[in-house]
Amino acid sequence: HVLIYRAFGWEPPAYCHLPMVMGKDGQKLSKRHGATSVREFRKSGYLPEALINYISLLGWSHDDAKELFTLKELEKIFSLDRLNKAPAIFDYKKLQWFNGIYIRKRSKKNIKELILPYLIEDKVVHNPPTEEEDKIIDGAVPLIQERMRLLSDAPMLLRFLFFDIESYSLDDIIPKRLDREKTLTVLKNVRTLLEDFSEHTDEENERRFRDLAEKMEYKLGDILMPLRVAITGSRVSPPLFGSIKLLGQEKMLKRVDTVISFLAQGKT
């Protein structure tokens, strides 16, 4: 490059050789490791500020304490003498962690705007969303904003609010410390608490479920996991109590009854 500049009689710029960027396997970063283009990252649901922040730390560091930097901050503090000579490792999980941080920094209105194209593309909602769908999304954003690492997580996290659950898995429903019969007993007791669930605050409901767990001599997670799966169809979901309230009393009880019947069918 320097020779070309000189051949044209131009003043060459100052060049800087940056360290190589490698995959976690120690090989040069390529498509087999994951997204490598800005277009792919954007389609996957990464925010620009998260990508800029993370990439700026590949082969460079400001200090050992701070990791989050705005573009303006980077403009002020970036210096070549802080570059590392060793190759940098592109860690997609670390990038997702950065993205989750920046998702939580966005306003709820903005997050709704950002996830809507993903919900429409996956046919979770209509294009444009109906009035009822729009209302559900408004209520769901505060729940999933704390859980999302990618904007593209939204369809998976919210599908249970718009569609019935087609089937359940025993492996998901039954906690490791319980068996089928014990899980059935848990859900029957839980259903009693759900009958007036909406009349209590989240704090009150949490206390009621803790009391039930203590009475049955189970851990709280063993009480809530079968309920979570009954409501959402998955062990991974938005906060359970908020999900129950968004789903509504009628649908919530119907799903719990479905899982109770499912467990009872195999009872010996």
C-alpha positions in Angstrom: 0.0 0.0 0.0 2.8 2.4 0.8 4.5 1.8 -2.6 1.2 2.6 -4.4 0.8 5.8 -2.5 4.4 6.8 -3.3 4.0 5.8 -7.0 1.2 8.4 -7.2 3.2 11.0 -5.3 0.8 10.9 -2.4 1.6 11.1 1.3 0.9 7.6 2.8 -1.2 7.5 5.9 0.0 6.0 9.1 -0.6 2.2 9.1 -1.3 0.1 12.1 -1.4 -3.7 12.1 -4.1 -5.1 14.3 -4.0 -8.5 16.0 -5.8 -11.4 14.2 -9.3 -12.3 15.3 -9.7 -16.0 16.0 -12.6 -18.3 16.8 -12.8 -20.1 20.1 -11.2 -23.1 18.5 -8.0 -21.0 17.8 -8.7 -20.9 14.0 -9.1 -17.7 12.0 -12.6 -16.4 12.4 -14.9 -17.5 9.5 -18.5 -18.1 8.7 -18.3 -21.6 10.3 -18.0 -19.9 13.7 -21.1 -17.8 13.2 -22.2 -14.5 11.8 -19.3 -12.4 10.4 -20.9 -9.6 8.4 -22.8 -6.6 9.8 -25.9 -7.6 7.8 -25.8 -11.1 9.5 -25.4 -9.6 13.0 -28.2 -7.2 12.4 -30.5 -9.9 11.1 -29.6 -12.0 14.2 -30.9 -9.2 16.5 -27.7 -7.5 17.6 -27.8 -3.7 18.4 -25.1 -1.5 16.7 -23.8 -0.1 20.0 -23.3 -3.7 21.4 -21.4 -4.8 18.3 -19.2 -1.6 18.3 -18.5 -1.9 22.0 -17.5 -5.6 21.8 -15.4 -5.3 18.7 -13.5 -2.3 20.2 -12.3 -4.7 22.9 -10.9 -7.3 20.6 -7.2 -6.8 20.9 -7.5 -3.6 22.9 -8.4 -2.6 26.4 -8.7 0.6 28.4 -8.3 -0.9 31.8 -9.2 -4.1 33.7 -12.3 -2.7 35.3 -14.6 -1.2 32.6 -16.1 -3.0 29.6 -19.0 -0.8 28.6 -18.2 2.2 26.4 -20.2 4.5 24.2 -18.9 5.4 20.8 -18.1 8.9 22.0 -16.2 7.5 25.0 -14.2 5.3 22.7 -13.4 8.3 20.5 -11.8 10.0 23.5 -9.9 7.1 25.1 -8.8 4.9 22.3 -5.1 4.8 21.8 -2.8 2.5 19.7 -0.4 1.9 22.6 -3.1 -0.2 24.4 -3.3 -2.7 21.5 -2.3 -6.2 22.3 0.0 -8.2 20.1 -1.7 -11.5 20.8 -4.6 -12.7 18.6 -8.1 -11.8 19.9 -10.8 -14.5 20.5 -14.2 -13.7 19.1 -16.6 -15.0 21.8 -20.2 -15.0 20.6 -21.6 -15.6 24.1 -19.7 -12.6 25.4 -21.1 -10.5 22.5 -24.6 -11.7 23.4 -24.0 -10.6 27.0 -23.1 -7.1 25.7 -26.2 -7.1 23.5 -28.4 -8.1 26.5 -27.0 -5.1 28.4 -27.7 -2.7 25.6 -31.2 -4.1 25.1 -32.0 -3.3 28.7 -30.8 0.2 28.2 -33.3 0.9 25.4 -36.8 2.3 26.1 -39.7 -0.1 26.2 -41.2 1.7 23.3 -38.1 1.3 21.2 -37.8 -2.4 22.1 -41.3 -2.9 20.9 -40.5 -1.3 17.6 -37.4 -3.4 17.3 -38.9 -6.8 18.0 -42.1 -6.3 16.0 -40.4 -7.2 12.6 -39.2 -10.5 14.1 -42.7 -11.3 15.5 -44.2 -10.6 12.1 -41.6 -12.6 10.1 -42.1 -15.6 12.4 -45.9 -15.2 12.0 -46.4 -14.8 15.7 -48.6 -11.7 15.1 -50.3 -10.2 12.0 -48.9 -7.5 9.8 -49.9 -5.1 11.2 -50.7 -6.5 14.6 -54.4 -6.6 15.7 -55.4 -4.3 18.5 -55.4 -7.3 20.9 -52.0 -8.5 19.7 -50.6 -5.0 20.2 -51.9 -4.8 23.7 -50.3 -8.2 24.6 -46.9 -7.0 23.1 -47.1 -3.8 25.2 -47.6 -6.0 28.3 -44.9 -8.5 27.3 -42.0 -6.1 26.5 -41.2 -5.3 30.2 -41.1 -9.0 30.9 -38.8 -10.1 28.0 -36.6 -7.1 27.9 -34.7 -8.4 31.0 -34.4 -11.9 29.5 -33.5 -11.2 25.8 -29.9 -11.4 24.6 -30.9 -11.0 21.0 -33.9 -9.2 19.5 -34.6 -12.4 17.6 -35.3 -14.1 20.9 -38.7 -12.4 21.0 -40.8 -14.8 18.9 -39.6 -17.8 21.0 -40.3 -16.1 24.3 -43.7 -14.8 23.3 -45.3 -17.5 21.1 -47.1 -19.0 24.1 -49.2 -15.8 24.5 -50.6 -16.0 21.0 -50.9 -19.8 20.3 -52.1 -22.8 22.2 -49.4 -25.3 23.2 -49.7 -28.3 20.9 -48.0 -30.9 23.1 -46.1 -31.2 26.3 -43.0 -33.2 27.2 -42.8 -35.3 30.4 -39.1 -34.5 30.7 -39.9 -30.8 30.8 -42.8 -31.1 33.2 -41.4 -33.4 35.8 -38.6 -31.8 38.0 -35.5 -34.0 38.5 -36.2 -34.5 42.2 -39.9 -35.6 41.6 -41.6 -38.3 39.8 -44.8 -38.3 37.7 -47.2 -38.9 40.7 -45.5 -36.3 42.9 -45.6 -33.7 40.1 -49.3 -34.4 39.6 -49.9 -33.8 43.3 -47.9 -30.6 43.1 -50.0 -29.3 40.2 -53.3 -30.1 41.8 -52.2 -28.1 44.9 -50.9 -25.3 42.6 -54.2 -25.1 40.8 -56.0 -24.2 44.0 -53.7 -21.2 44.4 -54.3 -20.2 40.8 -58.1 -19.8 41.3 -57.7 -16.4 42.9 -54.2 -15.6 41.5 -55.2 -12.3 39.9 -56.5 -11.0 43.2 -53.1 -11.0 44.7 -49.9 -9.0 44.1 -46.8 -10.7 42.8 -45.2 -10.5 46.3 -48.3 -12.1 47.8 -48.4 -14.8 45.3 -44.7 -15.6 45.7 -45.3 -15.9 49.5 -48.2 -18.2 48.9 -46.2 -20.5 46.6 -43.3 -20.5 49.1 -45.7 -21.5 51.8 -47.0 -24.3 49.6 -43.4 -25.5 48.9 -42.6 -25.5 52.6 -45.8 -27.4 53.4 -45.1 -30.0 50.8 -41.4 -30.1 51.8 -40.2 -29.3 48.3 -38.0 -26.6 46.9 -39.8 -23.7 45.3 -38.3 -24.5 41.9 -39.9 -28.0 42.0 -43.3 -26.2 42.6 -42.9 -23.6 39.9 -41.2 -25.6 37.1 -44.3 -27.8 36.3 -46.4 -24.7 36.3 -44.0 -22.8 34.1 -44.0 -25.6 31.5 -47.9 -25.9 31.7 -48.2 -22.1 31.1 -45.5 -21.5 28.5 -44.7 -24.9 27.1 -41.0 -24.4 28.0 -38.6 -24.4 31.0 -37.2 -21.1 29.7 -39.7 -18.3 29.6 -40.4 -14.7 30.7 -41.1 -14.2 34.4 -43.8 -16.7 35.4 -46.2 -14.5 37.4 -46.2 -11.8 34.7 -46.8 -14.4 32.1 -49.8 -15.8 33.9 -51.4 -12.4 34.2 -50.8 -11.7 30.5 -52.2 -15.0 29.4 -55.4 -14.6 31.5 -57.2 -16.6 34.1 -59.2 -18.8 31.7 -56.4 -19.9 29.4 -54.0 -20.3 32.4 -56.4 -22.7 34.2 -57.2 -24.6 31.0 -53.5 -25.3 30.4 -52.9 -26.4 33.9 -55.9 -28.7 33.7 -54.5 -30.1 30.4 -51.2 -31.0 32.0 -52.9 -32.4 35.1 -54.9 -34.7 32.8 -51.8 -35.6 30.8 -50.0 -36.6 34.0 -53.0 -38.5 35.4 -53.3 -40.7 32.2 -50.0 -42.3 33.0 -50.5 -42.7 36.7 -50.2 -46.3 37.8 
